[in-house]
């Protein structure tokens, strides 16, 4: 008779999934959950809408590609949005699926890396720390690129630790297609691979390819070299930070709020204990965080247009370190009672921060619901206006300007085809959120009349007509020709520009 313990062990081994199946289940689960999340109300924000428009312009040869916009060129995002554009109206939602699947993968990778050095409890702490980071839920709901970059960075670290250095470089280079702050690290890693493993392609092909995907499409779309980087220098947020007395200090101060204070303390504990024990995982995490933060802070002091959001990725790395550090600290306590007391103290200290971050998550969920409702109302207002006039040909203006990129996608326009700054002297059709009466009053002061085309929720669509200047003296033949027509002059002028459904509404609104 066989040993019962051996039989149980053999049975458990038979039930184990093969490695390929486990990988498919893990990442397929992230994708399935991301697709299911579309049932929750959410919508992209300003920058993600621009990346979706860039993708449409590349995929559709009938639309001229242009990167002249308020949002900079982002190669990593467009690598996804260009093929997704072939699926038509589903492209914005599918981009959200990509970002959310990446965010879930980032949390799974944070767990794996922390568990590698400190066990499953360390992995759980790392995931909770990442969830507690500021705006994490907002990034997932709005389609920002940060969760995708975090997943790539953590994945690159894991592949490096597993000895798959070529894959680690590829993931790092992909991260470099979204964040220039990692370029230095990617370049150094490519040199290291050449010297250590005699791999030439990362340095000869990988790094130049990464840079080319930033520079060449932007040049083709704008007619300028380094257009995106020049635009970043005059962007409001980086410019405001540069105008402070100490931009580097302000950058660090802003980045310190990305995660709660206990996370930073836990990360320091991991460095203190892990580096002393020469832990490879802790060392790799520390090198990546330092190689990202130090050049960014130093460059900001010299005028680089950085903002705290550019340090989300090293903050995520510190979340992994925090999980390792907390477990290492508890293990240093002598005796079971001391460990229980230390855990209780850590929990008590963390509770106020946890409550604050939980409230923040609720606020982010509420904001996502509000953005979805706002966008739905705007779409209904656009549909109503398009039934009466050719909106796309009337140079639309939208207030607030944060909706300009979304409206450009809806109307199949380039990003500069929709204006986000209201100018009474130039507007022909306006999409106004909120009370439209002050806008109508401003337009009237500039000699214009206004027709309300449609409304939905808080949105109002206004068609603007302007008084014509005195016509030139016409010849007798022209006067005679005009007299033979059965259409009144005012109606004829209107019908030359707009459909009859609009010309019938001649009375200005009150």
N, C-alpha and C positions, 0 to 999 in steps of 0.2 A: 504494500500500500504506500502510495506516495505521501510525502509530507504535506499537510494541509496548507502550511505557509507558502510552500513552493507552488502549490496549485493556485493559490490566490494571486501570487506574484505573476505566474504565467498568464492567468486570466486577465489581469490588469494590463499586461503588456499587449495582449491580443486586442484589447479595446482601445489602445492608443492610436490616435490618428497619425498617418504618415506626415512628415514635415511639410510637404507641399500642401497637403490638405489643411494643416493647421494654419499655414500662412494665408491660404485662400479664405479660410473661415474668419481669421482675425481682420484682415483688411476688407474682405467682402462685407463683414458686419459693419465696419465703419461706413462703407458706401451705402448700405441699406438703411442705416439709421439716418444718414444725411439726407437721403431721398425722402424718408418718412417725415423729416423735419419740415419739408415744404408745406405740410398741412398746417403748420403754425404761421401766424401772420408776420411777415417780414418783407423787406424790400432793400435793394442795393442803395448805397449812398452815392455821393457825388463822384468820387474817383472810380469806384467799380463800374458805374454807368459809362464812364469814358472808355474804360478798357473794353467793355462790350461793344461800344461804337467802333473803336479801333479794329476789333476783330471782324465786325461786319464789313468795314471798308476794305479790309484785306481779302476777305472771302468773296465779296461781290465785285466783279470787275466793272460793273456799271457805276460804282461810287468811287469818286476820287479820294485816295488815301491822303489824310492830312493829320499831322500831329500839332498843328497850331491851335492850342487849346489851353484852358486854365489848368488842366491836369497833364502831368508829364508822361512821357512814353514809359511803359513798364513791360519789358520783353517777356518776363515770366507769365504775367497775366494773359498776354495776347497769345502765347503759345497754347493756351486753353481756349480763349474766347474766339479765336479765328476758326478752328474747326467746329466749335459749338455753334457759330453763326450759321453754318449750313443747315441747322435744325430750325431756323426761323425764329418765331416768337418765343420758343422755349429757351433760347440762349441765356437770358438773364437768370432764369431759375436754375438752369444747369450749372452756371457759374457759381451760384450759391451752394449747390450740391458739392462742387469741387472743393470750395473753401471749408465747408463744414466737415466733409470727409477727412480733409487734411487736419482740421482741428482735433477731431476725434483720434486720428492717427498720432498726432502730436502728444495727446494725453497718454495713449498707449505706450508710446516710445519713452515718455517721461517715467512711466511706471517701470518699464523694463530696465532702463538705465539705472534708476535709483535702486531697484531690487537687485541688480547685478552687484552693487557695492554694499548694500545695507539690508537686503531682504525685502519681503513683501510689505512690511509695515513702512519701510522707507519709500517704497513705490507708491503706496496709498497717500502718504504725506506729500509726495511730489505732485501727484495729481490734484490734490486739494489746494496746494499752493498755486498751481497754474490756474485753476478755476477762480481763485481769489485775486488773481492779477486784474488790474483795472482794465475795463473795456474788452475783456476777453469774449464775453457773450456778445457784445456789440460787434466785434470783428466777425464773429461767426454768423450773426444774423444779417449783417450788412454787406458781406462779401469782400471785406478788406483782405489784403494779401498777407497780413502778418501770420495768421495760423498756418498758412501754406509754407511760409519761410521757416517758422519754428519747426514744423515737421521735417523739412529738408535738413535743417541744421542738426537736429537730434538724430535723424536717420544717418547722417554722415558720420556722426560720432560713434554710433553703434557699429556701423560697417567698418570703421577704422579699428575699433577694438576687436572685431572679429577677424581682422586680417584681410578684409576685402577693400584694399586701398583704392583701387580703380573706381569702384562704386562710390566710395566715400568722396573722392574728388568730384565725380559727376554730380552728386547731390549738392556738394558745396558750390560748384559752378552754377547750378540751377538757382540756388539761393542768391548768388551774385547777380542773377538776372532781375532780381527785385530790389536788392539792397546793396548799393556800392560800398557800404561800410565793411563788407566782408571781402572785398577784392584783395586787400593786402594778405589776409589769411589764406585765401585760395592760391594766390601767387606763391607764397612761401611754401605751401604744401606741395605745389607742383614742382618747385625746385627740390624739395626734400625727396619726392618720389624719383626724380631724375638721379639724384646723388645716391640715394639709399637702395633703390630697387631697379635702377636703370630703365625706368619708364619715361620715354621721351614725349609721348603724345599729350599728356596733361599740359606741359609747358609749351610745346610747339603748336598744338591744335586747340587744346581746351581753353586756355587763358585768352588767346587771340579771338577765338570764337565767341567767348562770353562778352568781350569788349565790342566785337563787331555787331552783335545783336542789339547792343545799346545804341551804337553810333550810326550805323548805316541806315536802318529803317527810319530813324529820327531825321536824318539828313534828307532822305527821299520824301518824307512827309512834311517837312518844314522848309526845306531849301537852305537850312543853316546847319553848320557843324556844331555839335554839342548844344543844340537848342534847349533840350530839357534841363541841362545843368545851368545854363544861363537863366532860364525861367525860374528855377528854384532859388536863385540868388535874390530875386525880387519878389518872391512869394511872401505873403503877409506874415505867416507864423515864423519862419526862419528869420525874416527881416526884423521882426519885433524882438526876437531873442538876441540878435546881433546888436541891437540898439541899447541893450542893458549894459551896465558897467562891467560885468564879467560874464560873457556868454557861456564860457565853459562851466563856470560854477552854476549858472542858472540851468544849464542842460543837465548836470548831475542832480541838482535839486529836484528838477521835474521828473527825472528818471527814477529817483528814489521813491516816488509815490506809485510806481507801477505795481509793486507788490508790497504787502504789509511788512512792518518792521520785523516780526518774528521770522520771516523768510530770510531776510538779510542776515539775521543772527545765526540761523541754522546753516546758511551757506558758509559763514565764517567758521563755524564749528567743523564743518566738513573739510574745509581747507586745513584747519589746524590739526585735525586727527588723521585725515586721509593722506595728506602729503608727508606727514611724519612716518606713516606706515607704507609709503610708496604705493598707494593704490592707483592703478592705471586708469580706472574710470574717473576718479576724482581729478587726477592730473589732466586727463583729456578735456574734461568739462572746464576746468580752470583755465587752460590754455585758450580754448575757444572764446570764453567770456572775456578774458584779458585782451586777446588779439582783436576783438571787436570793439571793446569800450575805449581802450587807450588811444588808438588812432582817431576815433570819432571825437572824443573829448579834446584831444590835442588839435585836431583840424578845426574844431569849432572855435577854439581860442585864436586861430589864425584866419578866421573868416568863413569856414565851411558852413553851408546853410543847413545845419542839423536841428532837429527838434527831439524832445524826449521820446516820441513814438519810435524813432529810429533805434532805440535801445530796448525794444520789447523782446527781441530775440535773446540777447545775453541775460535779460531778466528771467526769461523762461529757463535758460540753462541754470541759473541760480536757484530756481524752484527745485530742480533735480538735486542740486547740491544740498538744498535745505532738507530734503527728505533723508539723504544720507547723514547729514550732520546731526539731525535730531536723534536718530537711532544710535549713532555713535556716542552722543552725549549721555543717553540713558544707559548704554552699556557700560559706561565708565563708573556708574554708581555701584557701590559695593553692597551686596545684599538685596534681597527681594523687597524689603520694606523701603529701603532708600530709593529703589527704582520706582516703586509705586508712588512714593511721595514726590519724586522728581517729575513723573508723568503728570500727576495731579497739578503740580505747580505750572508746568508748561501749558496744560489745557486752560488753567485759570487765566494765565497771562494772555493767551491767544483768543479767548472768548470775545472780548470787546472788538478786536480786529475782525473776527469772524462775523460778528453781528453786523458791523459796518459794511463789510464786503457783501454779505447776504442782501442787505438793503440795496446796495449798488446793483447787484444782479437783478433784483426786482425792478429797479428803475430802468435798467437796460432792456428788460423784457417789455416794459411799458412803452419805451421809446420805439422798439421794433414794431409793436402793434400800431402805434401812432403813425409811423412812416408808411406802413402798408395801407392804412386807411387814407392817408394823404395822397399816396400815389394812385389808389383806386379812384378817388374822386377826380384827380387830374385827368386820368384816362377817360373817364366818362365825359368830362367837360370838353376834352379834345375831340372825342367822337361826335359830340353834339355840334361843335363848331365846324368840323369837316363836312358835315352834311349840308352846310350852307355856303361855305367859302373854301377856296384852296389854301388852307392855312400855311402849308409849307412854303408857298410862294410870296407870303406877305411879311417875311422877316420877323418872326415872332419874338416877343419879349416876355420873360417870365419873372415874376416876383413871388417868393424869394428866389434869388439866383441859384441857390443850391439845387434846384430842380431843373436847371438848364440842360445838363447832360442827359437826364432821363427824357426830357421833351425832344431833344435832338434824336435820340434813338426811336422814339415813337413816331416822329415825322420823317424818318429816313433822311435826316440832314447831317451834315458835318457838325462837329462840336461848335464851330464858330458861326454856324447858321442860326443858332438861338442865342439871344443876348440876355445876360443875367443882370444887366444894369439898366434901370428904367431911365429913358430920356424922352421927355414929352415932345421934343422937337422932331424926333425921328421915328417914333413908334407908329406902326400900322395895325398890328394886332397884338393884344396884350393878354397874358394869362396872370390874373391877380388872385392871390390867396388872402382872404379876409375882406375887410370893408373896401369896396371899390369906389365909394363916393369921393374920397380925397383925390384919387387918381383921375376920376372924371373931371373934378374941379380944376386940377392942374392942366389937363388937356384943353379944357375950354379957355383957360387963360392964354393958351398958345393958339387960339383961333381954330380949334378942331371941334368936330361933332363926334359923338360916340353912339354906337349901336351895340346893345348887349346881344351877343350871339347865343351863348349857352351858359349854364351854371350847373355845378354839381358840388354838394357839400359846401366847403368854404371857398371853392374856386369859381371865378367869374372870367368869362372870355369877352373882351371888348374889341370891336372893330372900330378903327379910327379913320375918319375922313377929314381932309383938310381943304380949306378954301383955296380955289385956284386963283392965280394971279390974273390980271386983266388980259384978255386975249389980244393978239395982234390984229390990226385991221386986215380983213380978208378981201380978196378980189371980188368983183361983181359975179364972176362965174361961181366962186365958192359959195357966195351968199345965195345965189339962185339954186345951187345944188342942195344947200341946206334947207331951203324953203320947200323943196319938193318932197322931203322925207316926212313920214307920218309920226316920227318919234320926236317928242319934245327934246330940246337941247340938253336940259339937265339930266333927263333920263338916258339920253344917248351917251353922254360922257360917263355916266355911271356904268352902263352896260358894256362899255369898251373895256372896263377894268375888272368888273365883278359880275357874278351871275345875277339873273333877274330876281332871285329870291332875296338878295341883299338890297337891290335897288328899290324894292317895294317898301322897305323900311326907311322912309325919308325923314321921319321925325326924330330929332335928337332925344336921347334919354334924359330924364330929369335927375 
